[in-house]
Amino acid sequence: MRIPVQNRPVAAWTFWLIGSVVLVGAGFGSAYLPRLRSRQYARQAAWSAAQAAIESASVSRDAAPGPLVEAEQLLARAESIAATRGGTAAARTAAGYAEQADRLWRAATGG
């Protein structure tokens, strides 16, 4: 069975429209997926660094001769931010608090 001549341009037009949409979607996906993976990797790396800073501050706290109120507060802030698991900015903030607490405890022990 043959398609009437007047319907052929519509069929070709829809074919090209669907092909164009698929092509644009594939281009968007190929450009967006690496960015998404990069963001996810940066977030994981930031949280890993924050956890390492918190652990280091905890070790310095245990080695300190006595309690330091300011350092305890900074470490508590870092741990509470880490508990909520926000984005990379939250991870950097938590790492900053933990590093500052670590420096205070190291200064108190003379190290």
C-alpha positions in Angstrom: 0.0 0.0 0.0 1.3 3.4 -0.9 1.1 6.5 1.2 -0.7 9.3 -0.7 1.6 12.0 -2.0 0.1 14.8 0.1 1.0 13.0 3.4 4.6 12.2 2.6 6.0 15.7 3.5 4.3 15.5 6.9 5.9 12.1 7.6 9.3 13.5 6.6 8.8 16.6 8.7 8.0 14.6 11.8 10.9 12.2 11.2 13.3 15.2 11.0 11.7 16.8 14.1 12.1 13.6 16.2 15.6 13.1 14.9 16.5 16.7 15.8 15.1 16.4 19.3 17.0 13.2 19.9 20.2 14.8 18.6 19.9 17.8 20.8 19.1 15.6 23.8 22.1 13.5 23.2 24.3 16.6 22.9 22.9 18.0 26.2 23.4 14.7 27.9 27.0 14.4 26.7 27.8 17.9 27.9 25.9 17.8 31.2 26.9 14.3 32.5 30.7 15.1 32.9 29.8 18.2 34.9 27.4 16.3 37.1 30.1 13.7 37.8 32.7 16.4 38.5 30.4 18.0 41.0 29.7 14.8 42.7 33.5 14.0 42.9 34.2 17.4 44.3 31.6 17.0 46.9 32.9 13.6 48.0 36.5 15.0 48.1 35.4 17.9 50.2 33.6 15.7 52.7 36.5 13.4 52.9 38.8 16.3 53.7 36.3 17.5 56.3 36.2 14.1 58.0 40.0 13.9 58.0 40.2 17.4 59.6 37.6 16.4 62.3 39.5 13.2 63.0 42.7 15.1 63.3 41.1 17.6 65.7 39.7 14.8 67.8 43.2 13.3 68.1 44.6 16.6 69.1 41.8 17.0 71.7 42.6 13.7 73.2 46.3 14.6 73.4 45.7 18.0 75.0 46.5 18.4 78.7 43.2 20.0 79.6 39.9 21.2 78.1 39.9 24.3 75.8 36.4 25.7 75.6 36.8 27.6 72.3 38.3 24.5 70.6 35.5 22.3 71.9 32.9 24.7 70.5 34.6 24.8 67.1 34.8 21.0 67.0 31.2 20.7 68.0 30.2 23.1 65.2 32.3 21.1 62.7 30.7 17.8 63.8 27.2 19.2 63.7 27.7 20.5 60.2 29.2 17.1 59.2 26.1 15.4 60.6 23.8 17.3 58.2 26.0 16.5 55.1 25.4 19.6 53.0 27.2 20.6 49.9 30.9 21.5 49.3 30.5 24.8 51.0 29.3 23.1 54.2 32.2 20.6 54.0 34.7 23.5 53.6 33.1 25.3 56.6 33.3 22.1 58.7 36.9 21.5 57.7 37.7 25.1 58.6 36.2 24.8 62.1 38.0 21.5 62.7 41.3 22.8 61.5 41.0 25.9 63.7 40.2 23.7 66.7 43.1 21.5 65.8 45.5 24.5 65.7 44.2 25.7 69.1 44.8 22.2 70.7 48.2 21.9 69.1 49.2 25.4 70.4 48.0 24.3 73.9 50.2 21.3 73.9 53.1 23.2 72.5 53.2 21.4 69.2 
